[in-house]
């Protein structure tokens, strides 16, 4: 994916302990329309700590600034109200 489209999912680590807690990134959705699919996966023990919001914002900013996308698409696998609210905003 990275070699073909120059995009990927990046690992997410805690700065304090360098522990790997998940990943966050983008992948192709509609390349011609410059739309990418955004996603984040965190270990359940790290939900509700603001990690998803911080990692998501970094990937969103990177996508619009460096990849020059027109839009991002995000599907929701689990029914997590706080994640749904964040993505809607």
C-alpha positions in Angstrom: 0.0 0.0 0.0 2.8 2.5 0.9 4.8 1.9 -2.2 1.9 2.2 -4.5 0.0 5.1 -2.9 2.6 6.6 -0.4 0.1 6.0 2.5 -0.1 3.6 5.4 -1.1 2.9 9.0 1.4 4.1 11.6 2.0 2.4 15.0 0.8 4.4 18.1 3.1 4.3 21.1 2.8 5.8 24.6 5.5 8.5 25.0 5.9 7.7 28.7 6.7 4.0 28.3 7.2 3.5 24.5 4.5 0.8 24.7 2.7 -0.1 21.5 -1.0 0.5 22.0 -2.4 0.4 18.5 -2.2 2.0 15.0 -3.8 4.8 13.0 -3.7 5.8 9.4 -5.3 5.9 6.0 -5.6 3.6 3.0 -7.0 4.0 -0.5 -10.8 4.5 -0.8 -11.3 6.5 -4.0 -7.9 7.5 -5.4 -9.3 9.4 -8.4 -11.5 11.5 -6.1 -8.7 12.0 -3.6 -10.7 10.3 -0.9 -8.9 8.1 1.7 -10.3 5.8 4.3 -9.3 6.7 7.8 -9.0 4.1 10.6 -7.7 3.7 14.1 -7.3 0.5 16.2 -6.4 0.8 19.9 -6.1 -1.9 22.5 -9.2 -1.8 24.7 -7.1 -1.0 27.8 -6.3 2.4 26.2 -9.8 3.5 25.2 -11.1 6.7 26.8 -7.7 8.2 27.5 -7.6 10.7 24.6 -5.1 8.6 22.7 -7.4 8.0 19.8 -8.2 11.7 19.5 -4.6 12.7 19.5 -3.5 10.1 17.0 -6.5 10.7 14.8 -5.9 14.5 14.6 -2.3 13.9 13.6 -3.3 11.6 10.8 -6.1 13.9 9.6 -3.8 16.9 9.6 -1.1 14.9 7.8 -3.6 13.7 5.2 -4.9 17.2 4.3 -1.5 18.9 4.5 0.9 16.5 3.0 -1.3 14.1 0.9 -3.6 16.9 -0.4 -6.7 14.8 -0.1 -10.2 16.2 -0.8 -11.9 14.1 1.9 -11.5 11.3 4.4 -14.0 8.5 4.9 -14.3 6.6 8.2 -16.5 3.5 8.8 -17.3 2.5 12.4 -17.0 -1.2 13.2 -17.9 -1.0 16.9 -20.6 1.1 18.3 -18.5 3.5 20.4 -20.4 6.7 21.0 -17.4 8.9 21.8 -15.6 7.8 18.6 -18.8 8.4 16.6 -19.1 11.8 18.0 -15.5 12.7 17.3 -15.7 11.5 13.7 -18.9 13.5 13.1 -17.2 16.7 14.4 
